[in-house]
Amino acid sequence: MRPGGLTDDPGTGLIAAARSLGRGGQVTCDDVAATLLETLGADNTIAKTFEVLAGDSPIAEAVRGI
């Protein structure tokens, strides 16, 4: 997982996640941690590299879509 610029703002539970999201963008440390936890049980993320930024999708949904 490659997060964008990290912020200390409270997490929103909403992210954008994809193989490539382009440069720029930020994501909260809380949302990165929650995304890491979600990937532990997600078989579709095994051996994949993906980027995470703040977005509009609930974390579980975004991880399923990777």
Secondary structure, DSSP 8 states (H G I E B T S, - for coil): -EE-EEE-S---SEEEEES---S--EEEHHHHHHHHHHHHT-GGGTT---EEEE-SEEHHHHHHT-
